[in-house]
């Protein structure tokens, strides 16, 4: 058994949530991926994945294995790159599009990557709607929610965490919603990137509930929504990246904490899995690691 290939297969299954998606990403057949994961489990004498007809889930041992498997694969990749002379030079520009909150989070952490690779530059493009990757010359794009375009390579790197929030002065003027049914009667500030402008979806951990809303304000940028809710304009669903500092400081209230907004997968899409330039692979690996460093963007195989 090629232990490194088996570890790669396991990691892709964990990231994508399915054997078939992992097979596409690694340019292998689904049975080959299944055999590699099974061989790894046999080698380790432990089950890493719970398998059922409709779903996969990481076992406790599988969750623990991810960090160790990443270290092994990254070490092998580093060794391989170190033995190649010209291929080790990461240079050129990578054009990366992201939603605004995640873009802010990434921009604060790019300095280390750029320090390590003097020839690399990254162009961040804050965009809320999907791009024409080839037509717009985009190397990587982060998209929230399911990706339906089967012509694109898609790698799931995490999950969103959001809060329903309101400013204290708004709550003083209006009642505090306690359940999703209470939300519809409030002034709502809607982030249009989220899709349906007429409903928000909440989850109590087992069931999801969608409620109809009539937005008083709609914006296609989360930073604008953030400022409007801070000003007391109403309720808003905000990424934890924007909301948490204000909740901790008392500038915003975490409304209805027992029914948080439903989580969405964080996916990176790119045009092709073959011959991915080193500069693009380097930024992709950086994105994966950066998202995994935030516990509120980490999850098992489901929301």
Number of C-alpha atoms within 10 A of each C-alpha: 9 9 16 16 16 22 21 20 25 26 21 22 25 24 21 21 20 18 22 17 20 26 20 16 19 17 12 13 14 17 12 14 26 19 13 22 25 19 16 23 17 12 11 10 10 13 17 24 21 12 13 8 5 6 11 18 19 21 16 13 12 21 17 12 16 17 12 12 19 15 11 15 17 13 12 13 12 12 11 12 15 13 10 10 8 9 13 14 16 20 17 15 14 22 18 24 25 22 21 20 19 19 17 16 15 17 11 9 13 16 10 10 15 14 10 10 15 12 13 19 18 17 12 16 15 18 19 20 16 16 15 11 18 10 7 9 12 19 24 23 26 25 23 23 16 12 18 8 9 7 10 15 19 27 23 23 24 27 24 21 20 23 24 24 27 30 24 17 15 20 18 10 9 12 11 17 17 13 14 20 12 13 19 17 12 17 19 21 26 29 24 18 18 17 12 13 16 14 17 22 17 22 17 13 11 6 9 13 16 15 14 16 19 15 19 13 16 15 15 17 18 23 16 15 24 24 12 19 23 23 16 18 19 24 27 27 26 25 19 19 18 20 23 19 12 18 17 11 9 12 18 25 24 20 21 19 14 14 20 22 25 20 19 19 23 22 22 24 24 21 17 13 15 10 7 13 15 16 21 22 16 17 23 22 12 17 18 17 13 16 19 17 11 12 11 15 21 17 17 17 21 14 16
